[in-house]
Amino acid sequence: MHEMALTRNVVDVVVEAAEAAGAVEVRAVHLTIGYMRDIVEDIFERCFTYMARGTVAEKAELVITRVPFTVRCNKCDHVYYIDVNKEETWVCPSCGERDYKLNSGMEFYINDIEIVGPAAPEVEACGQEKADTCG
């Protein structure tokens, strides 16, 4: 189950970045994951929930954007979707060649981490911080 190792890395990066920013909570983590990564989202989300326990990311929502498997034709440079299970998609729809290289589908990165910063200091009626004296 490679989801666990990937999730551990994500939690570590998110917690480190959030703490460095002075966050008190992580609201959401936005990920981009290519379909070739063969991630089972449900397992990944459960692993994240488990591994983030007791951290600033404990209540974070995972927002996952999946990227389809596309290739770029080596002959005409056309980019097209390919389904590894359907041989008819392995041919470039523009020139008919079967010579291509991977264009997308292997992505795995953190796009954004939504955090809640520390609470603002309490302010008295005179507009100064509570620790200061008015007047």
C-alpha positions in Angstrom: 0.0 0.0 0.0 2.0 3.0 -1.3 -0.7 5.4 -0.2 0.7 5.3 3.4 4.2 6.4 2.4 2.9 9.1 0.1 0.5 10.3 2.8 3.3 10.4 5.4 5.3 12.7 3.1 2.3 15.0 2.5 1.5 15.2 6.3 5.1 16.0 7.1 5.3 18.8 4.4 2.0 20.3 5.4 2.7 20.3 9.2 6.2 21.7 8.7 4.9 24.5 6.3 1.9 25.3 8.5 4.0 25.5 11.7 6.6 27.7 9.9 3.8 30.1 8.9 2.6 30.2 12.5 -0.7 28.5 11.8 -2.9 27.3 14.5 -4.9 25.1 12.2 -4.8 23.8 8.6 -8.3 24.0 7.0 -7.5 22.3 3.6 -4.7 20.8 1.6 -5.1 20.9 -2.2 -3.3 18.2 -4.1 -2.8 17.4 -7.7 -2.5 13.7 -8.5 -2.1 12.1 -11.9 -4.1 9.0 -12.7 -0.9 7.1 -13.4 -0.1 7.4 -9.7 -2.8 4.7 -9.1 -3.8 6.3 -5.8 -7.0 5.0 -4.1 -8.4 8.3 -2.8 -10.4 6.7 0.0 -7.4 5.0 1.4 -5.3 8.1 1.0 -7.8 10.2 2.8 -8.1 7.7 5.7 -4.3 7.6 6.0 -4.2 11.4 6.1 -6.8 11.6 8.8 -4.9 9.0 10.8 -1.5 10.4 10.4 -2.5 14.1 11.0 -4.0 13.3 14.4 -2.6 15.6 17.1 -1.1 18.1 14.6 -2.3 21.4 13.2 -3.6 19.5 10.2 -5.9 17.2 12.2 -9.1 18.8 10.9 -7.8 19.5 7.4 -9.9 18.7 4.4 -8.1 17.0 1.5 -9.0 18.5 -1.9 -7.7 16.2 -4.7 -7.6 17.2 -8.3 -6.9 14.2 -10.6 -4.9 14.7 -13.9 -5.7 12.5 -16.8 -3.2 10.4 -18.6 -2.2 12.2 -21.8 0.6 11.8 -24.3 2.3 14.0 -26.9 2.8 12.6 -30.4 6.5 12.5 -31.3 5.6 13.1 -35.0 3.1 16.0 -35.0 3.3 17.2 -31.3 -0.4 16.7 -30.8 -1.4 16.1 -27.1 -4.2 13.6 -26.6 -5.9 11.4 -23.9 -5.0 7.8 -23.9 -6.7 4.9 -22.1 -4.2 2.1 -21.4 -7.2 -0.3 -21.5 -8.4 0.7 -24.9 -5.9 0.1 -27.7 -7.8 2.3 -30.1 -6.7 5.3 -28.1 -3.0 4.5 -28.5 -3.0 6.1 -32.0 -2.6 9.8 -32.5 -6.0 11.2 -33.7 -4.1 13.9 -35.6 -1.6 11.9 -37.7 -2.3 8.2 -37.0 1.2 7.4 -35.5 1.8 5.3 -32.4 4.9 7.1 -31.4 4.4 9.2 -28.3 5.8 10.2 -24.9 4.0 10.8 -21.6 2.6 14.4 -21.2 0.6 14.2 -18.0 -0.7 11.7 -15.5 2.3 11.2 -13.1 1.8 14.4 -11.2 1.9 14.4 -7.4 2.2 17.7 -5.7 0.7 20.0 -3.0 -0.9 23.0 -4.7 -2.0 25.0 -1.7 -2.3 24.7 2.1 -5.1 26.8 3.6 -4.3 27.8 7.2 -5.7 29.7 10.1 -3.2 32.0 11.6 -2.8 32.9 15.2 -5.6 34.9 16.9 -5.3 38.7 16.8 -4.3 40.2 20.1 -7.1 41.6 22.2 -7.6 45.3 21.8 -9.1 47.7 24.3 -11.4 50.6 23.5 -8.5 53.0 23.0 -7.1 50.9 20.1 -4.0 49.6 21.8 -3.1 46.1 22.7 -4.5 44.9 26.1 -1.0 44.7 27.5 -0.5 48.4 26.9 -2.1 51.1 29.1 -4.6 53.6 27.6 -4.0 57.2 27.9 
